[in-house]
Amino acid sequence: MVHKLSRQQGRRIAALLTRVDEENGRVPFHGASRPLLQAEADALGLDLYTLDLPSGCSNRMYEKRLEQALKPFLDKGIDVLACGDLHVVEGRQWREKSMAGMGWRAVFPIWKTPLSGMLDVLENEGWGATVCCVDLTVLPEDFLGRNYDRAFVNDLPPGVDPFGENGEFHTFVHTAPGFSARVGLATGQRRLTHSGQFLTLELNPA
């Protein structure tokens, strides 16, 4: 998404914003640590802001804290928020409604990206992403830690969204055309979360 935005004339990315569990300092489900997020932002040459939230927070709390985190940007006249949604209509509609209520306009740079085109870009432009979380109700454990590529997609069981948009799996991008250098990964423990439904691979800077 950042790569596509950076190619659009008239667009300037002010900063990156992501959610972090305030208890363990990691992105929920993804398992990426705060220092690893910073390394990724540094590779992109962008400022990083985190939205610290308790695990299992309500949508109301999420929206309230997000509004507080975004207010300094709004005060500077920045009122466009780019979201990485791909095809789940309900998720997009919720973000559009929620952002509009805060005075923001949500945009979706990679919306409806075709799978074949995305896989071609990943292969031809040198992208690298590690699968860092899997939903064990739909995927076996051995999918965790794999590279997200054409072989991974081809191995997915029938009915699993190849984008992981329904939460079947999550990834962390460590290599991309816009990075100044590859982000080195050190893998930590594997942890079961949400009553054993999700298996997360903790990721830290190498």
TORPASE-662400 format. One record per residue: residue number from 1; residue in one letter; x negated, y, z negated of N, C-alpha, C in turn. Coordinates in nm, 3 decimals, decimal comma. Atoms other than C-alpha are relative to their C-alpha. Last residue first. Layout:
<vexkes>
<NUM; "a"; <X; Y; Z>; <X; Y; Z>; <X; Y; Z>> ...
</vexkes>
This chain:
<vexkes>
<206; "a"; <0,116; 0,090; 0,006>; <-1,774; -0,952; -1,386>; <-0,117; 0,075; -0,059>> <205; "p"; <0,110; -0,034; -0,091>; <-1,479; -0,728; -1,474>; <-0,116; -0,097; -0,016>> <204; "n"; <0,084; -0,107; 0,055>; <-1,197; -0,915; -1,652>; <-0,107; 0,037; 0,103>> <203; "l"; <0,105; -0,051; -0,089>; <-0,911; -1,138; -1,540>; <-0,070; 0,118; -0,063>> <202; "e"; <0,054; -0,129; 0,043>; <-0,690; -1,353; -1,764>; <-0,118; 0,041; 0,089>> <201; "l"; <0,145; 0,009; 0,006>; <-0,520; -1,629; -1,565>; <-0,054; 0,138; -0,038>> <200; "t"; <0,077; -0,118; -0,039>; <-0,148; -1,640; -1,638>; <-0,149; -0,027; -0,016>> <199; "l"; <0,139; 0,027; 0,035>; <0,083; -1,943; -1,649>; <-0,084; 0,113; 0,059>> <198; "f"; <0,105; -0,057; -0,082>; <0,451; -1,850; -1,652>; <-0,139; -0,035; -0,053>> <197; "q"; <-0,040; -0,004; -0,140>; <0,748; -2,052; -1,777>; <-0,113; 0,048; 0,091>> <196; "g"; <0,066; 0,101; -0,081>; <0,596; -2,158; -2,108>; <0,034; 0,003; 0,147>> <195; "s"; <-0,046; 0,135; 0,037>; <0,839; -1,972; -2,329>; <-0,056; -0,108; 0,092>> <194; "h"; <-0,144; 0,009; -0,023>; <0,767; -1,641; -2,156>; <0,049; -0,144; -0,015>> <193; "t"; <-0,081; -0,109; 0,052>; <0,389; -1,684; -2,147>; <0,147; -0,028; 0,031>> <192; "l"; <-0,141; 0,017; -0,028>; <0,136; -1,965; -2,105>; <0,078; 0,114; -0,065>> <191; "r"; <-0,097; -0,017; 0,109>; <-0,223; -1,848; -2,107>; <0,142; -0,022; 0,050>> <190; "r"; <-0,132; 0,018; -0,059>; <-0,525; -1,948; -1,900>; <0,101; 0,002; -0,114>> <189; "q"; <-0,084; 0,113; 0,035>; <-0,837; -1,805; -2,053>; <0,125; -0,005; 0,087>> <188; "g"; <-0,008; 0,035; 0,142>; <-1,088; -1,576; -1,890>; <0,090; -0,120; -0,022>> <187; "t"; <-0,127; 0,060; 0,043>; <-1,196; -1,532; -1,530>; <-0,008; -0,039; -0,147>> <186; "a"; <0,034; 0,104; 0,096>; <-1,473; -1,287; -1,448>; <0,131; -0,055; -0,054>> <185; "l"; <-0,095; 0,058; 0,094>; <-1,408; -1,089; -1,133>; <-0,066; -0,102; -0,091>> <184; "g"; <0,038; 0,131; 0,051>; <-1,637; -0,854; -0,941>; <0,097; -0,049; -0,106>> <183; "v"; <-0,017; 0,001; 0,145>; <-1,461; -0,570; -0,762>; <-0,031; -0,141; -0,051>> <182; "r"; <-0,086; 0,105; 0,051>; <-1,604; -0,555; -0,409>; <0,007; 0,009; -0,152>> <181; "a"; <0,070; 0,126; 0,026>; <-1,756; -0,221; -0,323>; <0,101; -0,103; -0,049>> <180; "s"; <0,143; -0,031; -0,017>; <-1,650; 0,125; -0,199>; <-0,087; -0,123; -0,022>> <179; "f"; <0,083; 0,009; 0,120>; <-1,301; -0,017; -0,156>; <-0,145; 0,038; 0,032>> <178; "g"; <0,020; -0,131; 0,062>; <-1,085; 0,112; 0,132>; <-0,086; -0,001; -0,124>> <177; "p"; <0,074; -0,094; -0,085>; <-1,126; -0,200; 0,347>; <-0,028; 0,134; -0,067>> <176; "a"; <-0,088; -0,065; -0,098>; <-1,017; -0,427; 0,060>; <-0,081; 0,100; 0,081>> <175; "t"; <0,074; -0,044; -0,118>; <-1,170; -0,669; -0,190>; <0,098; 0,061; 0,099>> <174; "h"; <0,138; -0,032; 0,040>; <-1,061; -0,746; -0,547>; <-0,085; 0,050; 0,116>> <173; "v"; <0,084; -0,029; -0,116>; <-0,682; -0,747; -0,502>; <-0,139; 0,043; -0,048>> <172; "f"; <0,085; -0,117; 0,027>; <-0,507; -0,915; -0,796>; <-0,093; 0,019; 0,119>> <171; "t"; <0,138; -0,002; -0,047>; <-0,216; -1,149; -0,726>; <-0,074; 0,126; -0,047>> <170; "h"; <0,054; -0,135; -0,004>; <0,119; -1,253; -0,871>; <-0,146; -0,007; 0,041>> <169; "f"; <0,143; -0,012; 0,027>; <0,327; -1,567; -0,825>; <-0,039; 0,147; 0,008>> <168; "e"; <0,055; 0,135; -0,006>; <0,690; -1,683; -0,808>; <-0,150; -0,003; -0,029>> <167; "g"; <0,077; 0,034; 0,120>; <0,801; -1,340; -0,930>; <-0,058; -0,139; 0,001>> <166; "n"; <-0,094; 0,039; 0,106>; <1,080; -1,285; -0,677>; <-0,073; -0,045; -0,126>> <165; "e"; <-0,079; -0,116; 0,038>; <0,852; -1,089; -0,445>; <0,100; -0,031; -0,111>> <164; "g"; <-0,010; 0,004; 0,146>; <0,595; -1,369; -0,433>; <0,088; 0,110; -0,056>> <163; "f"; <0,050; -0,126; 0,056>; <0,522; -1,263; -0,073>; <-0,002; -0,003; -0,154>> <162; "p"; <0,143; -0,010; -0,029>; <0,553; -1,620; 0,058>; <-0,063; 0,130; -0,047>> <161; "d"; <0,025; -0,122; -0,077>; <0,891; -1,647; -0,121>; <-0,150; 0,013; 0,024>> <160; "v"; <0,080; -0,098; 0,075>; <0,919; -2,007; -0,242>; <-0,031; 0,119; 0,092>> <159; "g"; <-0,083; -0,087; 0,082>; <1,208; -2,195; -0,079>; <-0,076; 0,102; -0,081>> <158; "p"; <-0,115; -0,063; -0,065>; <1,000; -2,481; 0,056>; <0,081; 0,083; -0,099>> <157; "p"; <-0,117; 0,086; -0,013>; <0,680; -2,544; -0,144>; <0,114; 0,073; 0,071>> <156; "l"; <-0,111; -0,030; 0,091>; <0,383; -2,316; -0,072>; <0,116; -0,097; 0,022>> <155; "d"; <-0,014; 0,104; 0,102>; <0,089; -2,484; 0,103>; <0,119; 0,022; -0,093>> <154; "n"; <-0,042; 0,124; -0,065>; <0,117; -2,273; 0,420>; <0,024; -0,113; -0,100>> <153; "v"; <-0,139; -0,014; -0,043>; <0,107; -1,955; 0,212>; <0,051; -0,129; 0,062>> <152; "f"; <-0,085; -0,005; 0,119>; <-0,212; -2,062; 0,037>; <0,146; 0,005; 0,039>> <151; "a"; <-0,003; 0,137; 0,052>; <-0,376; -2,159; 0,368>; <0,088; -0,008; -0,125>> <150; "r"; <-0,091; 0,079; -0,082>; <-0,280; -1,823; 0,519>; <0,013; -0,144; -0,052>> <149; "d"; <0,032; -0,002; -0,142>; <-0,442; -1,632; 0,236>; <0,099; -0,090; 0,075>> <148; "y"; <-0,124; -0,019; -0,074>; <-0,403; -1,550; -0,132>; <-0,036; 0,017; 0,147>> <147; "n"; <-0,006; -0,120; -0,082>; <-0,717; -1,700; -0,280>; <0,137; 0,010; 0,066>> <146; "r"; <0,029; 0,013; -0,143>; <-0,658; -1,962; -0,545>; <-0,004; 0,137; 0,067>> <145; "g"; <0,142; -0,020; -0,028>; <-0,684; -1,900; -0,919>; <-0,039; -0,012; 0,145>> <144; "l"; <0,061; -0,109; 0,075>; <-0,343; -2,049; -1,000>; <-0,150; 0,008; 0,031>> <143; "f"; <-0,006; -0,119; -0,085>; <-0,201; -2,272; -0,725>; <-0,068; 0,119; -0,069>> <142; "d"; <0,119; -0,011; -0,083>; <-0,326; -2,575; -0,921>; <0,006; 0,114; 0,103>> <141; "e"; <0,110; -0,075; 0,060>; <-0,067; -2,514; -1,191>; <-0,118; 0,020; 0,094>> <140; "p"; <0,087; 0,075; 0,090>; <0,226; -2,631; -0,980>; <-0,119; 0,084; -0,043>> <139; "l"; <0,133; 0,029; -0,053>; <0,474; -2,379; -0,838>; <-0,081; -0,081; -0,100>> <138; "v"; <-0,005; 0,011; -0,147>; <0,852; -2,332; -0,879>; <-0,135; -0,036; 0,062>> <137; "t"; <-0,125; 0,065; -0,039>; <0,923; -2,373; -1,252>; <0,009; -0,017; 0,151>> <136; "l"; <0,012; 0,145; -0,001>; <0,557; -2,310; -1,326>; <0,130; -0,071; 0,033>> <135; "d"; <-0,120; 0,044; 0,069>; <0,585; -1,945; -1,226>; <0,004; -0,152; 0,010>> <134; "v"; <-0,098; 0,080; -0,073>; <0,231; -1,859; -1,126>; <0,117; -0,033; -0,091>> <133; "c"; <-0,114; 0,044; 0,080>; <-0,010; -1,587; -1,232>; <0,092; -0,083; 0,088>> <132; "c"; <0,031; -0,008; 0,142>; <-0,355; -1,469; -1,120>; <0,117; -0,038; -0,091>> <131; "v"; <-0,129; 0,029; 0,063>; <-0,360; -1,555; -0,751>; <-0,023; -0,013; -0,150>> <130; "t"; <-0,004; 0,121; 0,081>; <-0,681; -1,388; -0,635>; <0,137; -0,017; -0,062>> <129; "a"; <-0,090; -0,008; 0,116>; <-0,688; -1,134; -0,353>; <0,004; -0,135; -0,068>> <128; "g"; <0,014; 0,113; 0,091>; <-0,948; -1,061; -0,081>; <0,089; 0,020; -0,122>> <127; "w"; <-0,062; -0,012; 0,131>; <-0,908; -0,841; 0,225>; <-0,028; -0,124; -0,084>> <126; "g"; <0,087; 0,036; 0,112>; <-1,160; -0,851; 0,509>; <0,059; 0,021; -0,138>> <125; "e"; <0,057; -0,120; 0,060>; <-0,981; -0,659; 0,785>; <-0,077; -0,029; -0,129>> <124; "n"; <0,081; -0,077; -0,094>; <-0,908; -0,950; 1,019>; <-0,069; 0,120; -0,062>> <123; "e"; <0,111; 0,075; -0,058>; <-0,789; -1,205; 0,766>; <-0,095; 0,088; 0,081>> <122; "l"; <0,085; 0,052; 0,108>; <-0,575; -0,982; 0,547>; <-0,123; -0,070; 0,056>> <121; "v"; <0,076; -0,112; 0,055>; <-0,443; -0,794; 0,852>; <-0,096; -0,049; -0,109>> <120; "d"; <0,099; -0,038; -0,101>; <-0,339; -1,118; 1,025>; <-0,089; 0,113; -0,053>> <119; "l"; <0,106; 0,101; 0,006>; <-0,169; -1,235; 0,707>; <-0,110; 0,030; 0,102>> <118; "m"; <0,077; -0,021; 0,121>; <0,028; -0,910; 0,690>; <-0,116; -0,098; -0,010>> <117; "g"; <0,083; -0,118; -0,016>; <0,137; -0,935; 1,052>; <-0,087; 0,026; -0,121>> <116; "s"; <0,107; 0,031; -0,097>; <0,256; -1,291; 1,010>; <-0,094; 0,118; 0,018>> <115; "l"; <0,101; 0,088; 0,059>; <0,447; -1,202; 0,693>; <-0,116; -0,026; 0,096>> <114; "p"; <-0,015; 0,141; -0,038>; <0,631; -0,908; 0,846>; <-0,115; -0,084; -0,054>> <113; "t"; <0,119; 0,045; -0,071>; <0,615; -0,583; 0,643>; <0,017; -0,147; 0,038>> <112; "k"; <-0,030; 0,084; -0,117>; <0,975; -0,503; 0,551>; <-0,124; -0,033; 0,083>> <111; "w"; <-0,132; 0,062; -0,006>; <0,875; -0,223; 0,309>; <0,020; -0,072; 0,134>> <110; "i"; <0,016; 0,133; -0,061>; <0,501; -0,157; 0,306>; <0,132; -0,076; 0,008>> <109; "p"; <0,086; 0,006; -0,120>; <0,510; 0,221; 0,257>; <-0,009; -0,137; 0,066>> <108; "f"; <0,036; 0,142; -0,003>; <0,810; 0,230; 0,020>; <-0,084; -0,028; 0,125>> <107; "v"; <0,026; 0,044; -0,137>; <0,888; 0,588; -0,086>; <-0,058; -0,142; -0,006>> <106; "a"; <0,074; 0,124; -0,016>; <1,052; 0,702; -0,410>; <-0,017; -0,032; 0,148>> <105; "r"; <-0,043; 0,071; -0,122>; <1,153; 1,065; -0,442>; <-0,088; -0,123; 0,016>> <104; "w"; <0,100; 0,054; -0,092>; <1,123; 1,201; -0,794>; <0,065; -0,060; 0,122>> <103; "g"; <0,047; -0,107; -0,088>; <1,340; 1,430; -1,007>; <-0,104; -0,044; 0,100>> <102; "m"; <0,112; -0,068; 0,065>; <1,381; 1,188; -1,297>; <-0,055; 0,114; 0,085>> <101; "g"; <-0,048; -0,056; 0,126>; <1,727; 1,071; -1,189>; <-0,109; 0,075; -0,077>> <100; "a"; <-0,079; -0,120; -0,032>; <1,594; 1,027; -0,836>; <0,050; 0,068; -0,127>> <99; "m"; <0,092; -0,110; -0,031>; <1,329; 0,790; -0,970>; <0,076; 0,129; 0,029>> <98; "s"; <0,071; -0,038; 0,121>; <1,589; 0,563; -1,135>; <-0,091; 0,120; 0,024>> <97; "k"; <-0,094; -0,065; 0,091>; <1,818; 0,556; -0,832>; <-0,071; 0,051; -0,125>> <96; "e"; <-0,046; -0,124; -0,063>; <1,537; 0,485; -0,586>; <0,093; 0,077; -0,094>> <95; "r"; <0,108; -0,100; 0,007>; <1,377; 0,233; -0,820>; <0,046; 0,133; 0,059>> <94; "w"; <0,017; -0,042; 0,139>; <1,704; 0,044; -0,871>; <-0,107; 0,107; -0,012>> <93; "q"; <-0,111; -0,087; 0,036>; <1,778; 0,042; -0,498>; <-0,013; 0,049; -0,143>> <92; "r"; <0,019; -0,132; -0,063>; <1,433; -0,096; -0,419>; <0,110; 0,097; -0,042>> <91; "g"; <0,112; -0,067; 0,065>; <1,467; -0,377; -0,670>; <-0,024; 0,139; 0,057>> <90; "e"; <-0,044; -0,044; 0,133>; <1,815; -0,470; -0,544>; <-0,111; 0,076; -0,073>> <89; "v"; <-0,081; -0,122; -0,010>; <1,696; -0,475; -0,181>; <0,038; 0,053; -0,139>> <88; "v"; <-0,113; 0,022; 0,092>; <1,417; -0,727; -0,236>; <0,079; 0,129; -0,013>> <87; "h"; <-0,126; 0,034; -0,067>; <1,205; -0,682; 0,081>; <0,119; -0,022; -0,094>> <86; "l"; <0,010; 0,053; -0,136>; <0,855; -0,551; 0,022>; <0,135; -0,029; 0,065>> <85; "d"; <-0,105; 0,097; -0,033>; <0,838; -0,331; -0,288>; <-0,007; -0,040; 0,147>> <84; "g"; <0,047; 0,110; -0,082>; <0,503; -0,160; -0,343>; <0,103; -0,105; 0,035>> <83; "c"; <-0,026; 0,129; 0,064>; <0,627; 0,176; -0,466>; <-0,035; -0,114; 0,096>> <82; "a"; <0,005; 0,112; -0,092>; <0,499; 0,523; -0,371>; <0,013; -0,131; -0,076>> <81; "l"; <0,059; 0,118; 0,063>; <0,613; 0,809; -0,595>; <0,007; -0,116; 0,098>> <80; "v"; <-0,019; 0,121; -0,081>; <0,677; 1,151; -0,443>; <-0,075; -0,115; -0,066>> <79; "d"; <-0,131; 0,059; 0,027>; <0,730; 1,459; -0,663>; <0,032; -0,123; 0,085>> <78; "i"; <0,008; 0,133; -0,062>; <0,393; 1,627; -0,703>; <0,128; -0,074; -0,035>> <77; "g"; <-0,064; 0,000; -0,131>; <0,463; 1,994; -0,774>; <-0,010; -0,131; 0,075>> <76; "k"; <0,096; -0,049; -0,100>; <0,213; 2,030; -1,057>; <0,059; 0,002; 0,141>> <75; "d"; <0,027; -0,140; 0,031>; <0,488; 2,003; -1,321>; <-0,098; 0,062; 0,099>> <74; "l"; <-0,116; -0,075; -0,047>; <0,596; 1,680; -1,153>; <-0,020; 0,149; -0,024>> <73; "f"; <0,011; -0,008; -0,146>; <0,247; 1,544; -1,205>; <0,114; 0,083; 0,058>> <72; "p"; <0,111; -0,090; -0,037>; <0,250; 1,629; -1,576>; <-0,019; 0,014; 0,150>> <71; "k"; <-0,033; -0,142; 0,010>; <0,603; 1,477; -1,603>; <-0,119; 0,092; 0,035>> <70; "l"; <0,001; -0,065; -0,131>; <0,504; 1,133; -1,471>; <0,020; 0,151; -0,007>> <69; "a"; <0,131; 0,016; -0,062>; <0,404; 0,978; -1,803>; <-0,010; 0,076; 0,132>> <68; "q"; <0,100; -0,077; 0,075>; <0,709; 1,119; -1,983>; <-0,137; -0,006; 0,067>> <67; "e"; <-0,029; -0,141; -0,022>; <0,946; 0,992; -1,713>; <-0,101; 0,088; -0,072>> <66; "l"; <0,047; -0,032; -0,134>; <0,778; 0,653; -1,727>; <0,023; 0,147; 0,031>> <65; "r"; <0,146; -0,016; 0,006>; <0,824; 0,644; -2,102>; <-0,058; 0,033; 0,137>> <64; "k"; <0,031; -0,115; 0,085>; <1,198; 0,710; -2,074>; <-0,151; 0,024; -0,003>> <63; "e"; <-0,028; -0,123; -0,072>; <1,244; 0,475; -1,777>; <-0,039; 0,124; -0,081>> <62; "y"; <0,090; -0,009; -0,114>; <1,072; 0,185; -1,951>; <0,020; 0,134; 0,073>> <61; "m"; <0,129; -0,043; 0,053>; <1,261; 0,249; -2,274>; <-0,101; 0,018; 0,113>> <60; "r"; <-0,015; -0,137; 0,050>; <1,592; 0,236; -2,087>; <-0,131; 0,054; -0,055>> <59; "n"; <0,008; -0,092; -0,113>; <1,488; -0,070; -1,888>; <0,009; 0,146; -0,045>> <58; "s"; <-0,123; -0,017; -0,077>; <1,429; -0,250; -2,216>; <-0,024; 0,094; 0,118>> <57; "c"; <-0,069; -0,127; 0,020>; <1,086; -0,354; -2,344>; <0,123; 0,009; 0,091>> <56; "g"; <-0,145; 0,015; 0,011>; <1,000; -0,724; -2,343>; <0,075; 0,129; -0,021>> <55; "s"; <-0,052; 0,112; -0,076>; <0,633; -0,667; -2,415>; <0,151; -0,012; -0,023>> <54; "p"; <-0,003; 0,126; 0,075>; <0,565; -0,322; -2,552>; <0,056; -0,111; 0,089>> <53; "l"; <-0,133; 0,041; 0,044>; <0,480; -0,050; -2,299>; <-0,009; -0,128; -0,083>> <52; "d"; <0,008; 0,100; 0,106>; <0,171; 0,146; -2,203>; <0,139; -0,029; -0,056>> <51; "l"; <-0,125; -0,014; 0,073>; <0,207; 0,323; -1,869>; <0,003; -0,110; -0,103>> <50; "t"; <-0,072; 0,120; 0,039>; <-0,147; 0,347; -1,739>; <0,125; 0,038; -0,080>> <49; "y"; <-0,084; -0,027; 0,117>; <-0,309; 0,625; -1,539>; <0,076; -0,128; -0,032>> <48; "l"; <-0,092; 0,103; 0,046>; <-0,599; 0,566; -1,299>; <0,075; 0,049; -0,124>> <47; "d"; <-0,024; -0,001; 0,145>; <-0,780; 0,834; -1,100>; <0,104; -0,106; -0,034>> <46; "l"; <-0,123; -0,064; 0,047>; <-0,884; 0,738; -0,748>; <0,009; -0,002; -0,152>> <45; "g"; <0,028; -0,141; 0,019>; <-1,215; 0,661; -0,576>; <0,121; 0,079; -0,046>> <44; "l"; <-0,084; -0,078; -0,091>; <-1,085; 0,329; -0,444>; <-0,028; 0,150; -0,009>> <43; "a"; <0,034; 0,046; -0,135>; <-1,367; 0,130; -0,603>; <0,080; 0,076; 0,106>> <42; "d"; <0,130; -0,059; -0,035>; <-1,320; 0,340; -0,917>; <-0,040; -0,039; 0,142>> <41; "a"; <-0,024; -0,141; -0,030>; <-0,951; 0,244; -0,926>; <-0,129; 0,070; 0,042>> <40; "e"; <-0,072; -0,004; -0,128>; <-1,044; -0,126; -0,902>; <0,025; 0,145; 0,041>> <39; "a"; <0,097; 0,034; -0,104>; <-1,303; -0,089; -1,178>; <0,064; 0,004; 0,139>> <38; "q"; <0,084; -0,118; -0,020>; <-1,047; 0,092; -1,393>; <-0,104; -0,026; 0,109>> <37; "l"; <-0,080; -0,097; -0,073>; <-0,801; -0,192; -1,346>; <-0,081; 0,125; 0,030>> <36; "l"; <-0,004; 0,048; -0,138>; <-1,074; -0,433; -1,453>; <0,083; 0,094; 0,088>> <35; "p"; <0,127; -0,030; -0,069>; <-1,144; -0,226; -1,765>; <-0,002; -0,048; 0,145>> <34; "r"; <0,012; -0,143; -0,028>; <-0,769; -0,235; -1,852>; <-0,134; 0,035; 0,066>> <33; "s"; <0,033; -0,084; 0,115>; <-0,753; -0,612; -1,824>; <-0,012; 0,146; 0,042>> <32; "a"; <0,117; -0,084; -0,025>; <-0,573; -0,797; -1,544>; <-0,022; 0,094; -0,118>> <31; "g"; <0,112; 0,035; 0,086>; <-0,338; -1,069; -1,673>; <-0,126; 0,083; 0,021>> <30; "h"; <0,124; 0,002; -0,079>; <-0,102; -1,034; -1,377>; <-0,121; -0,040; -0,083>> <29; "f"; <0,002; 0,106; -0,101>; <0,205; -1,138; -1,580>; <-0,134; -0,006; 0,075>> <28; "p"; <-0,087; 0,115; 0,022>; <0,210; -0,810; -1,775>; <0,002; -0,094; 0,121>> <27; "v"; <-0,120; -0,013; -0,081>; <-0,091; -0,591; -1,694>; <0,087; -0,123; -0,023>> <26; "r"; <0,003; 0,064; -0,132>; <-0,334; -0,622; -1,982>; <0,130; 0,025; 0,075>> <25; "g"; <0,076; -0,080; -0,096>; <-0,415; -0,410; -2,287>; <-0,011; -0,061; 0,138>> <24; "n"; <0,122; 0,071; -0,041>; <-0,308; -0,680; -2,535>; <-0,081; 0,075; 0,106>> <23; "e"; <0,052; 0,089; 0,104>; <-0,043; -0,501; -2,745>; <-0,132; -0,067; 0,041>> <22; "e"; <0,070; -0,078; 0,101>; <0,030; -0,199; -2,524>; <-0,062; -0,087; -0,110>> <21; "d"; <-0,054; 0,042; 0,129>; <0,112; -0,423; -2,230>; <-0,079; 0,069; -0,110>> <20; "v"; <0,090; 0,081; 0,082>; <0,003; -0,223; -1,927>; <0,070; -0,035; -0,131>> <19; "r"; <-0,046; 0,034; 0,134>; <0,213; -0,075; -1,646>; <-0,100; -0,091; -0,069>> <18; "t"; <-0,046; 0,137; 0,018>; <0,046; 0,084; -1,348>; <0,039; -0,024; -0,144>> <17; "l"; <-0,071; 0,021; 0,126>; <-0,016; 0,432; -1,211>; <0,045; -0,145; -0,007>> <16; "l"; <-0,063; 0,132; 0,012>; <-0,268; 0,530; -0,945>; <0,067; -0,010; -0,136>> <15; "a"; <0,047; 0,091; 0,105>; <-0,350; 0,893; -0,874>; <0,071; -0,134; 0,013>> <14; "a"; <0,043; -0,075; 0,118>; <-0,299; 1,194; -0,646>; <-0,060; -0,092; -0,106>> <13; "i"; <-0,032; 0,079; 0,118>; <-0,285; 1,008; -0,314>; <-0,058; 0,070; -0,123>> <12; "r"; <0,115; 0,002; 0,090>; <-0,283; 1,263; -0,034>; <0,041; -0,073; -0,127>> <11; "r"; <-0,016; 0,065; 0,130>; <-0,049; 1,217; 0,261>; <-0,130; 0,011; -0,079>> <10; "g"; <-0,083; -0,081; 0,087>; <-0,037; 1,463; 0,550>; <0,025; -0,060; -0,136>> <9; "q"; <0,035; -0,141; 0,002>; <-0,165; 1,210; 0,799>; <0,097; 0,077; -0,089>> <8; "q"; <-0,107; -0,088; -0,045>; <-0,097; 0,851; 0,704>; <-0,042; 0,146; -0,012>> <7; "r"; <0,009; -0,016; -0,146>; <-0,402; 0,626; 0,688>; <0,104; 0,098; 0,053>> <6; "s"; <0,119; -0,079; -0,029>; <-0,442; 0,667; 0,311>; <-0,017; 0,025; 0,149>> <5; "l"; <-0,025; -0,141; 0,029>; <-0,084; 0,550; 0,265>; <-0,118; 0,088; 0,041>> <4; "k"; <-0,091; -0,051; -0,102>; <-0,157; 0,221; 0,441>; <0,029; 0,147; -0,022>> <3; "h"; <0,071; -0,003; -0,128>; <-0,463; 0,150; 0,228>; <0,089; 0,060; 0,109>> <2; "v"; <0,090; -0,116; 0,004>; <-0,279; 0,244; -0,092>; <-0,071; 0,016; 0,133>> <1; "m"; <-0,083; -0,119; 0,000>; <0,000; 0,000; 0,000>; <-0,087; 0,126; 0,000>> 
</vexkes>
